[in-house]
Amino acid sequence: MQHPCQRCGACCARFRVAFHWSETTDFDPSGMPVELTEPLDAHRVSMRGTNCRTPRCIGLLGTIGAEVSCGHYLQRPSPCRDLAAAWEHGEPSPQCERARAAYGLAPLTPADWPAVHMER
């Protein structure tokens, strides 16, 4: 079973992704490529495409609600690592639910996860 996030992508096209500049390649060679970010303030950057009225992360590939992936998944910054999909770890996620609702996608439920966890 495909991970529900790979059929969604709504969070990547709904929220600003802001994080400390030390998570970029300017500080850590394994970090987010700095050219994919833009300055936000003295200490933070944001992913290109997310600091606007209709955000869409530059790393998001595919069609929201159908099939998506992150072009920089292994280098993704802490906000992306920290945002869990609803019920992925047995708890709701208001951010996930708001993002999905904004794109007309049904909320995830605990039933969306058993097969995914069994494959691990």
N, C-alpha and C positions, 0 to 999 in steps of 0.2 A: 504494500500500500504506500502510495506517495505521501510524504509529509504534508499536512494541510497548508503550511506556509508556502509550499511550492505551487499551490493552486490559488494563492491569495495575492500577496504583495501589497495589500492595502496600507499597511503601516509605513512602507517605503514611499508611499505617495500621499501621505496625510500629515506627517509631522516633520518639524525641523530636527535635523540630527546634528546637535552641537556637542562638542567634546574638547578636552584640553589638547593644545597643539602638540604635546609630547607623545600623542598617539599617532603622529604622522611620521613619514620618512625623514622629515627635518631633524628628528630626534632619534628615532628607532628605525633602522633599515627594514625591519619586518612590519612596520606600521602601515597605516593608510597612505597611499601615495599623495603627497602634499598637493600635487596638481589637480587632484579631484576634490579639493577643499577650497573654501574661501574664508578670509578673516571675518570673525564675528566681533571680537573685542580683544583686549590686550592678552588674554589667556586662552581664548577659545577660538575654534574654527568650526565651520559647519560643512556638511557634505554639499557639494555643488548641486543646485536644483532644489534644495530643501528649505532655503531661507526666502520663500516667496509666498504669495497668496495661494497659489495652486502648486504645492510642492510635489516633486517627483525626484527621488534620488538619482544621481547620475549613474550609480551602480546597478540600478534595477533594470533587469532585462526581461522582456516578455510582456504579456498582456495580463493586467490585473484581473483576478477572478478566474483565470483560465490556466495559465502556466507561466511561472516566473522563476527567476533565480537572481542571485546577487553576483555581479561580475567580480566582486572583491571579497567574497565570503570569508576567506581565511584571514584577511586583514581588517575585517569590519571593526569599527570602533566600539567602545564600551556601551553607548546607548543601544546599539543594535544587538550586542551580546546580552544585554540586560533585559530587553523587552521580550518577555515570554508570551507565547500564544496562549489564548484562553484555554484553560484546562490541561495544558501540556504537562504541568506538574501538579495537577489536582486542584488548581485554584483558578478563579476567574481572573480575567485581565481587562480592566476597564478600557485601557488604551487600545487593545486588540479589538474589543467589541465596538468602540467608537469608529475606528478606522474601517472595519468591515461594513458597518452600517452606512458610512458615508459613500460606499461603493455599491450599496444594495445587496451585500452578501449576508447570508444568515449567520448568526453567531455560532461559534464553535461550541460543541458540547463534549462532555466526557466520552460519549460514544465515538467521537472522531479519533480517539487516541489508542484504543487497545491494540489494533493491528500494527500500528507504527511502533509501539513499544516492544511488541513481541519480536520484531525483526532485528532489534539491536543486539 
